[in-house]
Amino acid sequence: MCEGHEGKHGGMGRCCAPGRQVRGFIQPWLLLLLLQKPCHGYELMERLAQDEETPEAEPGLLYRTLRQMEEDGLVRSTWDTEGKGPARRLYEVTPEGLDYLHTWAVNIRHTRERLDRFLAEYEAQFRKKKGDKKHV
């Protein structure tokens, strides 16, 4: 529960604001990272972990997501047998994956516009009632 929301929303016992991460947002991040550089799953995990603003990816989720993306034709993998250790899959984006990423970007822009409009309306509502102690 976040601060200041305890018991204020119908006694539901939880914060009104869901988690900060966008559901399913790992797919576009993976596609973007793979466009920058084809790589192995472990390297993708490391690259995601470098920035706290990117989605978290535990190994199981990451590899399940990559497998599903490969089944959907968004990425393809080849076996990398060079170097020390066992062979590893090297992932890269397909043309379908690039189209999917472009679609995500369009949808994110539309969502951002709707969110910006909501916040503008929200802020305008409370500017009107600046002296009213009943808000927030």
KABELCOR-V605725 format. One record per residue. SS is DSSP state (@ for helix, = for strand, . for the rest). NEAR is the number of other ideal C-beta (glycine too) atoms within 12 Angstrom. Layout:
ss & near
SS & NEAR
SS & NEAR
//
This chain:
ss & near
. & 14
. & 14
. & 8
. & 12
. & 17
. & 14
. & 13
. & 17
. & 15
. & 9
. & 9
. & 12
. & 12
. & 16
. & 17
. & 15
. & 13
. & 10
. & 12
. & 14
. & 17
. & 20
. & 10
. & 18
. & 24
@ & 29
@ & 33
@ & 29
@ & 34
@ & 42
@ & 35
@ & 29
@ & 35
@ & 36
@ & 24
@ & 16
. & 15
. & 25
= & 28
. & 30
@ & 33
@ & 22
@ & 25
@ & 39
@ & 28
@ & 17
@ & 24
@ & 30
@ & 20
. & 15
. & 14
. & 10
. & 13
. & 24
. & 29
. & 21
. & 30
. & 15
@ & 18
@ & 13
@ & 22
@ & 33
@ & 24
@ & 18
@ & 32
@ & 39
@ & 20
@ & 18
@ & 34
@ & 28
@ & 15
. & 18
. & 16
. & 33
= & 36
= & 23
= & 27
= & 17
= & 14
= & 21
. & 12
. & 12
. & 11
. & 8
. & 10
. & 12
. & 14
= & 23
= & 27
= & 26
= & 36
= & 28
= & 32
. & 23
@ & 16
@ & 19
@ & 31
@ & 21
@ & 17
@ & 27
@ & 28
@ & 20
@ & 18
@ & 25
@ & 19
@ & 15
@ & 19
@ & 20
@ & 14
@ & 14
@ & 16
@ & 15
@ & 14
@ & 14
@ & 15
@ & 14
@ & 14
@ & 14
@ & 14
@ & 14
@ & 14
@ & 16
@ & 16
@ & 13
@ & 16
@ & 17
@ & 14
@ & 12
. & 14
. & 13
. & 9
. & 11
. & 8
. & 9
. & 13
. & 14
//
